[in-house]
Amino acid sequence: MVPYQENRLFVGREELLSQLFEMLHDSQEYQHNHRVALYGLGGVGKTQTALKYVYSKKKYYRSIFWISAVNQATLRTEFQKIMTLTQPNIPVPDSPDQIANLVHAWLQQQSSWLLIFDNLDDINVIEGFLPVNNNRRHTLITTRNPNAEYIPAQGLEVNLMSGSEATKFFLIRAGFPLDSESYINEAGRIVKELGYLPLAIEQAAAYTRESKRKIEEYLPLYQASRSSRQHLYNWVPHGPRAYQYSVATTWNISITQIVADPSGFGVIASYLLYLFAFLNPDGILIEFLQRGSPGIDDDELRDLLEDEVRLDGALQLLQRFSLIKLISKPRSITIHRMVQEVIQHNMNDDTLSLWWDLIAGLFLSAFPELSEDYKNLPECRKYQDQILPSLLSLPPNIKSPALDSALHRLGWFLRNDGKYVEAREIGESKVRVSQALSGANAPDTLTGMHNLALTYWHLGRYDDAMSLGKRVLNASKEILGERHLDTLTAMGNLAATYRGLGRYDDAMSLEKRVLDASKEILGEKHPDTLTAMGNLAATYRGLGRYDDAMSLGKRVLDASKEILGEKHLDTLRAMGNLAGTYRGLGRHDDAMSLEERVLDASKEILGEKHPDTLTAMGNLASTYRELGRYDDAMSLGKRVLDASKEVLGEKHHDTLRATGNLANTLMHIGMVEEAISLATKCVEGLETVLGKEHPSTLVYRNNLEEMRREALELRENSMSVEEMEIDEE
């Protein structure tokens, strides 16, 4: 399962390939055996080296699987493909963890295999996907990150080509003879000027070949544009470099040649390349481009994307100069990251803003607003990565109204889909752009701050959420007035932050004001009024006022069912909140009935790994524990903890609570040491994240102290029994 054909024009790297073979097969103490990460700067040939190894050493392996490791989404998709291929008779489960486990289990049954994780630039996404290796089961990784030990793997740097390798490589790719001294000398001068970087050499050869130029014509042309050459961009490591100039000039020459191409596609193809410079380098979906084309404020570019024949011509022209690659399944385009960076760095601020405006229009036309019923969630997930990588590195000085709207829409989706880390980065960019466009207290800026505060809340950054929430509330009061709906929303969100901080009295005070005003302005059964009522019920529960919480909770649930329907997310939240109140009242059967319905609906609508689904699963596990169904509680609790680590991270407060809840279950089934270990980890984490006096910290600390008392009693009772047995003897 290798998506690329053998590269029969591969040159050199014999020593590197030999070293790679030895490292994968060798076993040594104190190293990550049989797992190697090829690392180096972009364009140095990491992927091509891995591909050469695959084809040259394929006889050593019964199975070979090539996996794109750009992000967790691609990893999950690739593992699903492997499972479908290797275990066709087993239904593919919904849970990515289960898929990975089944693939790992299959791999452990095989005698030999090679897994290649390609483009693992974010080493954090690999957790849970790396299989166990031995001397016949190997993992090969390509990454820009030199910190291979954090993967963990042995690192092997892919350096620049040697002079002789680079010269031969250029002559072969350009179609020039290998036995002519004059060609060898001129090629040597070219590759030296190109810094022996394989990507730059391949592109220069492609330009020479396509333009039908003599070899001696290339270097003068290359050096003639030296005045516009920029030094290596921020992607280049600090310290001494083996070459003086970047590959930018090579790519600019190629672009100039494309513009002048007699096919008639040249100018518009160059515009298309500029468009690609702002999209996902590892797979720009053509359907995304075509769907978004109505939103592009450029007639020529829009017409090109809507004309498949002309689009094919432009894409083929770009591919001939090795600036892009066309992928058939799914129909998409890949473009090297450095090509994108060179293009963007060649633009001044005004030009960058214009292109971001075009990109934002494309995105807003292609990427739907997340619907209230979440039915278009799969579609949003499919398109999110088309623009997300570029937006995560958005320059700080861009001003664009369309971009402001795009950041709002994407950030809203990411937060509601539980992708809080990315939502935070997008949210912070949204606030920055809104402030630059409209000022600190403009409605768009306040909306951005409001949403960012919610994201901070989900991340457990309550102090940041509170600080931002207060700013939004104060500004809303001043500009819009106390009773404006946006002011009430800001007040409710600040109250939720107070609740997260355990400041229940402060939360209750604000929530009562929000509820009273909402009833008067919107009516008893308006969804916003029901939200306010549900928030107050949650605060009552936090204060131990279970009867008041139950009374409000029932009203919210009944009205939500009537107005929104059984499976609306707000209805499910109301159902889960009422179940929590029942659990607090000791009505565990009633709680279980509601929680099972919430969990089933959450899985269906949001998926297994969404944070809201994990919350529902954790609540049900707690109820099972209270009912004495310890095996069910442990099974669910482990799933929640594993998924929370993956989705939210080890130190997220929900992950820590899941750790403490599982510890409680383990204690009930007699796994005392394991329970105390987990409970200790939970308490230490909560003390750091929430503080030593936070209500959640106090609850789990009390649980830990009780566990230790029980453990001590068990040891004392055991010693007493042993003494009695000795006395009887």
N, C-alpha and C positions, 0 to 999 in steps of 0.2 A: 504494500500500500504506500507507494511513493508517487506524489503528484507530478514529478518532473522526469523528463527523459534524461538519459545519460548525456552529459556534456562532453562530446568527443573532441572539443577544442580546448579542453582544460590543459593547462601548462604548468609544470613544476610542482612545487610543494611536496616533493618526495620525502624529505626529512621530516616535515610536519606530519605527513600522513603516517609515516613509520612510527613516530613518537605517539601519535594518537592511538594507533593499533596497540602499542605496548602498554599505554596507560589504561586502556579499556580492559585488557586481559590481565594486567598485573595485579597482584594483591600485596599490600603493604600495611603494616600497623600504623595507626594514627593518620589515615587518609581515607577519603571517600572513594572506595574502590569501585571500579567498573562503571563509573559515571563521570563523564568529562564535559566541561563547558568550554566551547571555543568562543573566545571573546576578542574584541577588537573594535576599531572605529568603523563607522558605516562605510560600506563600499570596499572594504579590505578583502572580502572574499570568504566570509565565514560560511555562508550557506553553500556556496559552490564547493568549498573544501569538504563539507559534510556530505554533499551529494557525490563527490568523487570517492569518498570513503565507502559510501553505501554500495556503489556499483563495483568498486575494485575488491571489496571484501564480502560481497553478498554470499559467497559460498560458505562462509563461516556461520551463517544464520539461517534458521528455518523460516523465520518470519521477520519482516521489516515493516515498521509503521512510521510514517512521517506525519508530524502533528504541528499545526500552527499554534504557537503559544503567545500570541499577541496580547490576549486578555483572557479572563475567565470564561467569557462567552464562547470564544473560539475553541478553548480547551474542552469545554463541555460538549460542543458540537462534534469535535474530532473524536472524543471518546465514545460518543453515541455511534459514530460511523464504525469505529473498531468493533463495538459490541454487535452491531447489526451484521458485520462481515464475519465475525468469528463465532457468534452464537445466534444464528438466524432463527432458531426454534424457540428462543426465550423472548417473551415480550419485553420491550424496552421500558424500564420504569421511568416515572416522572422525575424522580430525585437524581440530580447529577452525582450525588455521593454514592447512591446505589449503583449507578452506571459505572462509575470509577471503580467501585469495589468489585463488581462483576468482571470488569476487564482485568483488574489486577489478579483476581482469582484464576481467570483463564490463563493469564501469562505465567503464573506460578506452576501451572500444569504442563507447560511447554519446556522442552529441553534447551532451546536457544532462541533468542530473539534480539532485535535491536530497535529501540525507540529513539526517534529524533524529535526533540522539542525545538522548533525553529522560531527565531525572533523572540526569545524570552527576555525582553528588555526590562519588564517589570517583574522582578523575581518573586514578588509577593503573591502573584496569581498562581504559582505552581503548587502551593500547599494542597495536599490531598491527591495530587495527580501523579507524583513520582512513584514508580513501582520499586519493589525490592530487587536488587541486582545480585548477580554472582558472576563467576568467570565465564559463563556462557550466555548470560542475560545482561545486556548492556544498554545504557542510556547515554545519548549524545545530545548536547544542548548547544544552540548558538545564541549569543547574547552580546550586547554592547557593554554590559555591566562587568567590570573586572573583578568584582567581589564574589567570585564563584563559591567561596566557602559558605556563603549565606544561602545557597540554593537548597541543599549543599551538594557540591561537586568539586572535582579537581579542575583547576583552571588551566587552560592552555591557550596562550595568546597567538592570534593569527597576525603576523607582522606584515609589513609591506613586502612586495616581491623583490627578489634580487634583481640586479641589473640584467643579467643574462636571461632570466625567466621572463622579465617584463618585455625585453626586446623581442624574444621569440613569440610571446603572446600577442604583441602588437602586429607583427608581420603575418601571423596566421590569421588573426581576425580581420586584417585589412586586405588579405589576399595577395600579399607580396611574396617574392621568392625568399627562401631561407638561406640560400647559399651564396648570396651576392654580398661582397664586403661593403659596397657603397650603401646598399639597403640596410645592412646590419648597423653600420655606423650612424646613418641618419635616424633609424629607429631608436638607437641608443640615446641619441640626443633628445628625441621626442619623449621617450619614457622617463628620462631624467627630469625634463621640464615638468612632466606630469606627476613627479614625485613617486613613481613606481606604485601608484594606487590602481588596483585592477579595474575598478569601476570607471575611473577617468580614462584609463588606457583603452578599455573596450569601447567607450563612447567616441574617443578620438579616432579609433580605427573605423568605427561605423561611419563617422562623418567623412573620412577619407574615401572609404569604399563607395558610399552612396553618392558623393559629389564627383566621383571619377577623377579626383585630383592625383597628381604625382606626389610621391612621398616627400619630395623636397619642398613642396608648396605648403605643406601643413604648418610647419614650425614658424615660418614668417607670418602667416596669417594669425597663428596663435599669439605670437609676440606682438603683433600690431595692435591688439586690443588690450595690451597690458595696462594702459592708462586707466581703463575701467575696471581693472581687476581689484577685488577686495581680498583682504587677508582672511585667513581661516576664521570661520564663524564660531559661535559660542559652543558648538558641539565638539570642537577640537580639544583634546586634553592639553593641559598646561605643560610647559617644559620644552626641552629641545625637540625640534622636528626634523625629519629627514628630508623635507622639501620646503621650498620657500612660499609657494603659492597654492591657492586652493584650486579645487576642480571647477570653480564658478566659471572661469573663462571658457573652459571646454564646453560646458553646457550652454553658455551664451552664444558661442560659435554655432553650435547645433541649432539653437533657436533661430539665429539669423538665417541659417541655411533653410530651415523649415519655412520661414516667412517668404523667402524668395523661391520656393519650390514651384515649378511650372505646372503642377497638377491643378492649381486653382484652389487647393485646400490650405495653402500655407499660412495666410494671415489668420484665418478662423481657427486653424489647428493650434496656433500659438496661443490664441485666447483660451482655447479649451485647456491647454496645458496650464495656463495661469489659474484657471478654475480648479484644476486638480491639485494645485499647490496648497489648497485650503481644506481638502477633504481627506478621508481615511486612506493613508498610503497603502494599507494592506488589503484593500478591497473596496473600490468605489463602485457601487452597484449601478449598472446602467439604468435599471428600472427606477432607482432613486433620482437620477438625473432627469429622466424623462417625466417622471411624476412632478418634479419640482420646476420644470422648465417654464410653466406659465408665470412663476413668480420672479423670473429673471428680468431685470430692467435693462435689457440689451437685446435689440431686435435680432441682430445677426446670430448671437450665441443661442438665443431662444429658438430661432428657426432651425439652427443646426441640430440641436438636441431633439427636435420634433421630426426631423427628416432622417430616418434610419440609414438610408443609402449614403447620404453626405456624411453622417456621423461615422459610419464605417470607414469612409475614405480618410477622414481627418485622423481617426484613431490609428489606422494603418500607417499613415505618414509619421506620426509620433513614435510608433513602435519601431519603425525602420531605423530611427536614430537612437534606439535603445533608451529612450526617455520614459517609456511606459512599457508595460506588458499586458497583453489581453488574456483574460482567463475565460474559458468557455462555460464552466459550471462552478458556481453561478456566473452568469455573464457579468463580468466586472473588469476593472482596470487596477493594476498595481503600479505604484510610482515610488521610486526611492526617496526616502526622507530627505536626503541631502539635495536632491533636485528641488524638492519643495522649499527647503530652507534657502537655497541660492536664489530662487525666484522671488521669494518674499523679501529677502535682504536687499535685493536690487530695487525695491520699491521705496519711494519716499512716503511720509506719513499720509499725505493726501491721497496718493494712489492706493495705499493699503486700505484706507477707509472706504474708498470707492469699491474695491474688490470685496471687502467684508460686507458692504451693503448688498452686492450681488449675491454673495454666498448666503447671507441671511434671508434674502428673498427666495432663493432656491429652497432653503431649509423650511421656511414657513409654508411654502406651497406643498412640499413633499411630506413633512412631518406633521401628523394630525395633533390637535389638542387632545389630551387624554380625556376620554369620555367619562361621564359620571358613572356609567355602569361598567367601566373598564373593559368593554368588549373589544376595543381596539388596542389593548395592552400588547398583544403579540406584534402588531404592526409597529407600534412605537419602539418596542425592544429591537425589532429588526433594523430600524433606521437610526437608532441613537448614535451608533459609532461612526456614522457617515461624517459627522462634523465634530463630535465630542473631542477627539485627540487634538485638533487645532484649537478649539475653544479653551482647552485646559492650559494652553500656552499662549493665550491671547495677549498681544502687546498692550501696555497700560495706557496708551495715548490714542486709542481708536474711538472716534465719535460717529455713531451711526444709529438712527432711530430704528431701522429694521433689525440691526444686531441687538439692540436693547430688547425688542420683542422676542427675538429668537432665544436669547439667554433666559428670558422669563419663561417661555414655553418649555424649553429643555430642562431648566432647573425645577420647574413644577413637576414635570414627569419624573425626573430622577428621584426627587424626594418622595413622591407618592409610590414609586416603585421600590423604595427601600434602599436606594443607592446613595446613602447620605454623604459619603466622602466626596464623590463627584458632584453631588448637589451643592455642597458647601463651596467648592471651587467655582462652580458656575454662578452660584448666588453672589459670591463676593465680586465676581466680574460684572454681574448685572448691576449691583449697587454702584460700582465704580463708573460704569458707562452712563447710568442714569444721572449720577451727580454731575458728570462732565457735560451732559446734554442739557439738563434742566435745573440743576441746583440741589442742595442738600435736603430741602424741605418740599420738593415737588412731589405730586401724587405718585408718579412712577417710581421715584426714589424711595418713598415711604413704603410702597408696595414691595419693592425689592428687599428693603430692610426687614419688613414684616415676615416675608418668606424665609429670609436668611435666619432670622431668630427662631423660626420653627425648625429649621434644619439643625441649628445648634442644639435645640431642645432634644431632637431625636438622637443626636450624637452624645447626649449627656453633658454637654457643655452649658450647664444651667446658668453659670455666672455670665457668660457671654450672651446667652439668650436673654437674660434679665436686663443686662445693660442696654442691648439693642432694643428690646421690647419697651423699656422705659422711654427711650428716645422717640420711638415711633408713637407711643401713646401721648406723650407730651406735645409733640408736633401736631398730631391729629386733633387733639383738644384745641390747640391754639388756632389751627387753620380751618378745621371742619366743624368744631363744636363738640360738646359733651355727648350729644345724642345722635350724632351721625353714625351710620351703620359701620363705616370703616373704623371709627373710634371705638365702637363697641367690640368689634372684632379684635382690635389691638388690646383692649382691656381684657378680653377673654383669654387671649394668648399669653399675656403677662401673668394672669391668674394661673394658667396651666404651668408656667415656669415656677411660680411660687409653690405649686403643689409638688412639682418635681424636686424642689429643694426641701420639701417637708414643711414649708411655711403655710400650713393649712388654714390658719385663721386669716392670714393676708389673702390667700386665694379665695376663701369663702366670702370675704368682704367685697372683693371685686366681682365675683361671680353672681352674687345677689343683685348687684347694681346692673350687671349685664342682663340678667334674666328679667328683672322688672321692666327695664327699658325695652327689651325685645318683645315682651308680651304686649306692651302698650303700642309699639310702633308696627310690629309685624303680625301680632296675633299669637294665640296659644299654640297653634299647630304648624307654624312656619318652621321649615327645617333649621334655620338659624336659632330660633327659639328653643327647639328640641335639643340642639347641640349645647346651648347654654344650660339647659336643664340637666342634661347628662353630665356636663362638667361639674355642676354643683353637687350632683349625686355622688360622683367620684370623690369629691372633697369630703362630703359627709362620711363616706366609707373610710377615708383616711383618718378622720377624726373619731372613728368608732361609733358614729351615729347611724347604725345599720337600719333601724326602722325608717328613719327619714330617707336614707339612701334607697331603700327598697320601694318606698312610696313613690319617690320621684322616678326611679328607674323603671317601674312598671308603666307609669304614664308615658315616659319617653318611648319605651318599646312598643306599646300599643299604638301610639300615634305614628311612629316610624313605619310600622307594618302597614298601616292604613294609607299613609301618604306616599311612602317611598317603595314599599314592597318588601317581601321577606328577605331577598338576597341583596338588597342595597347595602353598600359597605357601612353606611351610617346605622342601618338597622342591625347589622352584625355587631358593630361596636356597642350598641345599646344592649344587645343580647349578652355579649360578653361581660359588660359592666354589671348587669343584673345578676349574672351567674356568680361574679365575684362577691357580690353582696350576699347572695344565698350561701356561698361558701363561708363567709364571715359569720353568718347566723347559724352555721352547722347544718344547713339544709343541703347536704351533699348530693343527694339523688336529684333534687331539682337543679342544682348547679351542673351536674354531669349531663343531664338531658339537654340543657341549653348549650353547653360547651361543645358537645359532640356535633350539634348542628352548626355552630360557628366554625368549627374546624373543617368540616366537610365542605362548607360553602367557601371558606377562605382558600382551601386547596384548589377548588374549581376555578375561582375567579383570579386569584393572585399567584397561585403556584406554591409548591412545597417550601421554597426557601425565602419567601417574602417575610420580612420582620413581623408583620401582623399575623401571618400564619404561624410563625414560631411562637408568638405570644399566646395565640389560641391553643397551640399544642402544649405549651408549658402550663397553662391554666388547667387544662384537662388532666395532665400528669399529676398536678397537685391534688386535684379532686380524687383521682384514682387512689392516691396515697392515703388520703383521709378515709376512703372507703375500704382500705385494707387490700386493695388490688395492687400489690407491690410489684409484681412482675410487669403488669401493664404500665405502671408508673415509671418503672426503671427503663423499660424499652422506649417510651416516649421521651423521658428525661434525657437519655443519652442522645437521641436524635436531635432534640432541641439544642443541647450543648454543642454537639459537633457542628451543626449548621450555623449556630450563632457565632462560633469561632471563625467560621469561613466567611460569613456574610458581614458580621459586625466587628469582628476582631476580638482578640483575647481580653482586652481591657475595657470593653464596652460594658456599661452597667447592666444591660440585659443579659449579656454573656455571664457576668459574675453572678447575677441572680440565678441563672440557670444552673451554674455550678453549685450554688448553695442549695437549690431545690433538689438536685440529684443527690447531694450529700445527705439530705434528710431522708430520702427514700432508701439509700444504702444503709443508713443507721437502723431503719425499721427491719431490714432483712438480715441484720447481724454482721454486716461488712463494716465493722467499727473503724478499723485503721484507715480504710479507704475513705469512709465518710468524714472522719476528722481531717484528713489531708485535704479533701476538696473544700470542706467548710472553712478551713484555715486560709486557703487560697482565696476563697470568696470574700471573707472578711477583710483580709489585707488589701485586696483590690478595691473593695468598696470604700475603705478608709481613705485610700489614695484618691479615688475618683470622685466620691460624693462627700467625704469628710467623716470624721469619727462620730459626730453627733447627728448625722442624718438618720431619719427614722428607719430607712432600709438597712443601714449599717447596724443600728441598734438591734433590729429584729434578728439579723443573721448572726450577730455577735452573741446574742442570748441563746440562739440555737446551738452555736459552737460550745458555749459554756455548759449547756445542758448535756451535749454529747460527751464532753470530757468528764462530767460528773457520772454519767451512766457508765462510761468506760472504766472509771475508777471503781465504781460499785461492782461491776462485773469482775474485775481483777481481785477485789477483796473477797467477794463471794467464792471465787474459784480457789483462792488460797485457803479459805475456811473449810471448804469441802476436802481439800487435800490434807489439811491438818486433822480433820475428823477421821479420814481414812487411815492416817498414820496411827492415831490413838486406838482405833479398833484393832489394828494389828498388834 
